[in-house]
Amino acid sequence: MLGFMFRTGTYYVLWQKFRKQITTLLVSALLIIVILGIYNDLFSVLKISNKESVLWLLLIKWSLIMLIVLFNIFIIKRVSTKDIKDSIQKEEQKTAQKTKLPLTPQEKIEQKEKMLRTTGLILKKHAKKKNEDA
């Protein structure tokens, strides 16, 4: 039971992460199958009549298949480089937070204002207690 749930969860996570790439590859495979079917039909029709048109038909078929394959490679590379850039930016943000870079003047002013507000509240609280005690 747990194995089934683990496998289903894994497939679901993979589907959520790579949905666009999977659908692109499936549509491309479908297009290649359609192109091969059309090619076989036209080849059987043109087999007898004209040999030069068969050459052009063959070149068109393979050029379409290569375009589909190159498109898929481009899409997958673009998505993977985007993921890599995002992960690099996240790592840089984590390291920047860990090292605590010097504060900008604006950040220093904001911190001072927060400290003044906090100390002001503490002083007011103690002043009220002293007034109540007296």
Rosetta silent file (secondary structure, phi, psi, omega in degrees, C-alpha in Angstrom):
SEQUENCE: MLGFMFRTGTYYVLWQKFRKQITTLLVSALLIIVILGIYNDLFSVLKISNKESVLWLLLIKWSLIMLIVLFNIFIIKRVSTKDIKDSIQKEEQKTAQKTKLPLTPQEKIEQKEKMLRTTGLILKKHAKKKNEDA
SCORE:     score description
SCORE:     0.000 S_00000001
   1 L     0.000  -47.201 -179.853    0.000    0.000    0.000 S_00000001
   2 H   -67.995  -35.280  177.702    2.737    2.460    0.930 S_00000001
   3 H   -62.355  -41.914  178.361    4.780    1.504   -2.130 S_00000001
   4 H   -63.320  -42.884  179.975    1.839    2.278   -4.373 S_00000001
   5 H   -65.457  -39.022  179.350    1.309    5.642   -2.674 S_00000001
   6 H   -64.820  -45.925  179.442    5.015    6.454   -2.973 S_00000001
   7 H   -63.473  -42.778  179.574    5.082    5.592   -6.677 S_00000001
   8 H   -63.716  -43.186  178.295    1.893    7.561   -7.339 S_00000001
   9 H   -62.876  -39.832  178.500    3.234   10.564   -5.440 S_00000001
  10 H   -63.493  -45.860  178.779    6.507   10.392   -7.333 S_00000001
  11 H   -62.815  -38.571 -179.998    4.711   10.297  -10.677 S_00000001
  12 H   -64.983  -43.184  179.082    2.500   13.193   -9.616 S_00000001
  13 H   -64.714  -43.704  177.424    5.487   15.321   -8.597 S_00000001
  14 H   -62.146  -39.995  178.586    7.283   14.513  -11.845 S_00000001
  15 H   -63.810  -43.397  179.970    4.122   15.346  -13.804 S_00000001
  16 H   -64.880  -37.662 -176.436    3.770   18.695  -12.013 S_00000001
  17 H   -77.579  -39.915 -173.411    7.412   19.580  -12.582 S_00000001
  18 H  -115.800   29.249 -176.797    7.784   18.423  -16.190 S_00000001
  19 H   -58.530  -46.862 -176.622    4.216   18.730  -17.524 S_00000001
  20 H   -63.841  -42.808 -179.086    5.145   21.096  -20.351 S_00000001
  21 H   -68.273  -40.164 -179.850    8.078   18.984  -21.535 S_00000001
  22 H   -64.554  -45.591  179.801    6.110   15.733  -21.390 S_00000001
  23 H   -65.529  -37.941  177.723    3.192   17.137  -23.378 S_00000001
  24 H   -62.331  -43.255  179.588    5.583   18.668  -25.920 S_00000001
  25 H   -66.451  -39.600  179.018    7.332   15.326  -26.406 S_00000001
  26 H   -65.855  -42.653  178.295    4.022   13.450  -26.740 S_00000001
  27 H   -64.802  -39.165  178.710    2.675   15.927  -29.301 S_00000001
  28 H   -64.693  -41.866  177.640    5.962   15.731  -31.204 S_00000001
  29 H   -62.726  -40.394  177.569    5.842   11.926  -31.260 S_00000001
  30 H   -62.836  -42.875  177.919    2.274   12.106  -32.539 S_00000001
  31 H   -62.662  -40.072  178.951    3.337   14.548  -35.268 S_00000001
  32 H   -64.888  -40.245  177.788    6.186   12.253  -36.318 S_00000001
  33 H   -63.312  -41.570  178.356    3.784    9.301  -36.540 S_00000001
  34 H   -64.145  -42.924  179.249    1.401   11.375  -38.688 S_00000001
  35 H   -62.042  -42.887  179.028    4.281   12.468  -40.944 S_00000001
  36 H   -64.474  -38.610  177.295    5.420    8.861  -41.377 S_00000001
  37 H   -63.824  -45.299  178.557    1.865    7.788  -42.211 S_00000001
  38 H   -63.370  -41.514  179.448    1.462   10.541  -44.809 S_00000001
  39 H   -60.867  -45.953 -179.702    4.865    9.698  -46.236 S_00000001
  40 H   -62.306  -40.763  178.243    3.997    6.016  -46.606 S_00000001
  41 H   -64.018  -48.141 -179.013    0.710    6.851  -48.324 S_00000001
  42 H   -67.169  -35.229  178.347    2.292    9.315  -50.725 S_00000001
  43 H   -63.321  -41.469  179.994    5.212    6.988  -51.376 S_00000001
  44 H   -67.569  -31.849  178.345    2.875    4.183  -52.369 S_00000001
  45 H   -74.294  -42.000 -175.753    1.000    6.552  -54.706 S_00000001
  46 H   -87.510   -0.420 -176.040    4.128    8.058  -56.249 S_00000001
  47 H   -58.074  -40.620 -174.035    6.033    4.780  -56.420 S_00000001
  48 H   -86.084  -40.886 -165.982    5.064    4.092  -59.966 S_00000001
  49 H   -78.521  -56.994 -168.643    4.787    7.538  -61.532 S_00000001
  50 L  -139.486  121.225 -178.225    7.739    9.813  -60.738 S_00000001
  51 H   -76.689  -31.452 -179.027   11.067    9.025  -59.052 S_00000001
  52 H   -67.408  -37.479  179.120   12.125   12.690  -58.622 S_00000001
  53 H   -67.704  -27.878  176.672    9.051   13.538  -56.560 S_00000001
  54 H   -66.124  -38.836  177.349    9.894   10.637  -54.208 S_00000001
  55 H   -61.785  -46.576  178.785   13.263   12.271  -53.504 S_00000001
  56 H   -64.471  -38.716  177.860   11.590   15.585  -52.631 S_00000001
  57 H   -62.363  -42.251  178.364    9.026   13.761  -50.534 S_00000001
  58 H   -64.800  -42.814  178.282   11.801   12.022  -48.618 S_00000001
  59 H   -64.123  -41.234  178.325   13.673   15.290  -48.032 S_00000001
  60 H   -63.830  -42.753 -179.773   10.518   17.037  -46.787 S_00000001
  61 H   -59.094  -50.612 -176.374    9.766   14.153  -44.436 S_00000001
  62 H   -71.795  -30.995  176.343   13.182   14.169  -42.814 S_00000001
  63 H   -67.300  -40.166  176.401   13.378   17.948  -42.634 S_00000001
  64 H   -64.203  -42.121  178.619   10.032   18.034  -40.772 S_00000001
  65 H   -63.791  -42.944  178.823   11.186   15.315  -38.386 S_00000001
  66 H   -64.992  -38.095  176.195   14.461   17.142  -37.737 S_00000001
  67 H   -60.735  -42.173  179.413   12.577   20.413  -37.080 S_00000001
  68 H   -64.969  -44.005 -179.811   10.411   18.664  -34.499 S_00000001
  69 H   -64.879  -44.872  178.776   13.427   17.082  -32.801 S_00000001
  70 H   -63.693  -37.674  176.833   15.367   20.374  -32.761 S_00000001
  71 H   -61.554  -43.782  178.792   12.327   22.197  -31.356 S_00000001
  72 H   -64.111  -41.878  177.989   12.102   19.676  -28.511 S_00000001
  73 H   -62.404  -43.065  178.700   15.806   19.995  -27.756 S_00000001
  74 H   -61.259  -45.660 -179.296   15.492   23.788  -27.709 S_00000001
  75 H   -62.950  -45.072 -177.945   12.482   23.692  -25.362 S_00000001
  76 H   -66.393  -41.380  178.821   14.160   21.251  -22.966 S_00000001
  77 H   -65.738  -40.241 -179.094   17.431   23.217  -22.883 S_00000001
  78 H   -63.813  -43.298 -179.821   15.609   26.505  -22.325 S_00000001
  79 H   -68.299  -41.641 -178.471   13.637   25.096  -19.406 S_00000001
  80 H   -67.712  -38.144  177.391   16.672   23.394  -17.860 S_00000001
  81 H   -68.043  -33.876  177.337   18.792   26.562  -18.091 S_00000001
  82 H   -66.122  -40.575  176.703   15.949   28.539  -16.536 S_00000001
  83 H   -64.264  -40.545  179.571   15.812   26.038  -13.656 S_00000001
  84 H   -64.721  -43.369  178.725   19.584   26.244  -13.223 S_00000001
  85 H   -62.547  -41.353  178.097   19.491   30.054  -13.140 S_00000001
  86 H   -62.411  -43.636 -179.475   16.704   29.986  -10.555 S_00000001
  87 H   -66.969  -35.519  177.524   18.616   27.551   -8.352 S_00000001
  88 H   -65.646  -42.516  178.377   21.777   29.667   -8.639 S_00000001
  89 H   -63.754  -39.752  177.923   19.856   32.786   -7.607 S_00000001
  90 H   -63.258  -42.732  179.293   18.345   30.962   -4.631 S_00000001
  91 H   -64.635  -39.971  178.537   21.775   29.768   -3.520 S_00000001
  92 H   -64.223  -39.612  178.180   23.189   33.291   -3.848 S_00000001
  93 H   -64.655  -40.972  179.141   20.341   34.661   -1.745 S_00000001
  94 H   -63.297  -45.099 -179.819   20.948   32.017    0.917 S_00000001
  95 H   -67.444  -35.318  177.905   24.666   32.768    1.073 S_00000001
  96 H   -65.406  -38.326  178.453   23.993   36.510    1.146 S_00000001
  97 H   -69.382  -36.839 -178.855   21.657   36.035    4.097 S_00000001
  98 H   -70.365  -39.901 -177.212   24.161   33.824    5.906 S_00000001
  99 H   -81.735  -16.313  179.854   27.100   36.197    5.446 S_00000001
 100 L    50.517   80.914  179.002   25.042   39.310    6.291 S_00000001
 101 L   -62.358  157.785  179.097   26.485   41.814    3.879 S_00000001
 102 L   -56.943  142.191 -176.756   27.043   45.389    5.154 S_00000001
 103 L   -76.044  146.397  174.103   23.817   47.308    5.470 S_00000001
 104 L   -76.496  161.808  179.651   22.956   50.107    3.127 S_00000001
 105 H   -57.128  -36.977  179.631   22.318   53.533    4.664 S_00000001
 106 H   -64.816  -42.864  178.722   18.573   53.111    4.145 S_00000001
 107 H   -65.035  -36.611  177.560   18.574   49.766    5.985 S_00000001
 108 H   -63.092  -43.177  179.459   20.559   51.313    8.853 S_00000001
 109 H   -62.948  -43.899  179.325   17.994   54.093    9.213 S_00000001
 110 H   -61.885  -40.390  178.787   15.129   51.583    9.201 S_00000001
 111 H   -65.574  -40.259  178.521   16.821   49.512   11.915 S_00000001
 112 H   -63.448  -41.806  179.231   17.378   52.589   14.076 S_00000001
 113 H   -62.764  -41.433  177.994   13.729   53.593   13.712 S_00000001
 114 H   -62.987  -42.144  179.775   12.617   50.095   14.745 S_00000001
 115 H   -65.490  -40.775  179.127   14.895   50.188   17.762 S_00000001
 116 H   -64.511  -41.368  178.106   13.625   53.623   18.782 S_00000001
 117 H   -61.713  -45.038 -178.378   10.030   52.473   18.501 S_00000001
 118 H   -64.568  -46.965  179.103   10.771   49.376   20.584 S_00000001
 119 H   -65.994  -36.070  177.020   12.658   51.288   23.283 S_00000001
 120 H   -61.630  -41.451  178.575    9.966   53.947   23.329 S_00000001
 121 H   -66.034  -40.507  179.721    7.314   51.297   23.980 S_00000001
 122 H   -64.993  -43.472  179.094    9.384   49.715   26.738 S_00000001
 123 H   -62.983  -41.546  178.319    9.963   53.101   28.393 S_00000001
 124 H   -62.903  -40.922 -179.694    6.263   53.955   28.233 S_00000001
 125 H   -62.890  -44.858  179.455    5.388   50.598   29.757 S_00000001
 126 H   -69.804  -34.799  178.342    7.808   51.108   32.652 S_00000001
 127 H   -65.281  -39.260  177.899    6.688   54.718   33.115 S_00000001
 128 H   -64.194  -41.720  179.887    3.075   53.555   33.471 S_00000001
 129 H   -63.725  -39.985 -179.949    4.112   50.960   36.045 S_00000001
 130 H   -66.072  -39.418  179.487    6.018   53.581   38.056 S_00000001
 131 H   -67.061  -36.664  179.198    3.028   55.939   37.939 S_00000001
 132 H   -70.636  -37.185 -179.480    0.712   53.178   39.071 S_00000001
 133 H   -70.964  -31.496 -176.174    3.043   52.148   41.914 S_00000001
 134 L   -80.442    0.000    0.000    3.430   55.687   43.163 S_00000001
